[in-house]
Amino acid sequence: MRLCVQEAVPIYNGRIDKTLFVNSMSASGRRLPEGAQSLMLEQQPSFG
């Protein structure tokens, strides 16, 4: 959460938007650990 606040990543209802987080990190020149970006952006299974 602290990193999201520092990088101005929106937090909605206590949840972090993964796409905005990844894009913000890339835009600021920060590197995510290897494989983290693809893992974070994978489609979540739908329930229902």
N, C-alpha and C positions, 0 to 999 in steps of 0.2 A: 504494500500500500504506500509506503514511504517513497519508493522509487516512482510510483505512478504520480504521486503529488509533485515530486521534483520535476518530472518530465511532462507534466500537464496532461496526463492520460485520463480521460473521463472515467468516473466511477459512477455507475447508475444502480441505485438500490443495493449498494454494498457489493456489486459485481463489477469486475474489470472486463472491458471489451477486449478480447484477445487480439483481434485484428488491429485495433487502434494501438494497443500496447506494442505489438511487433513493429508496426509502421513507425511509431514514435521512437522506438529504440534504434531502428535503422536510420531514421532521419537525423537523429542526434549523434550518430557515429558510434553508438554502443553496439557491441557484438553479443549476441546471445550464444550460449553454449551450443556446440555442434549438435544438430538434430532437434534442438529445442523449438525452432521456428516451425518446422513441419509438424512436429508433435502437437504444438499449441493450436495450429490451424486446421488439424484434422476435423472432419465432420463428426459431431457427436451422434451416437445412435438415437433415433427417435423412439419415444415410448408412446405407443397408442395406436 
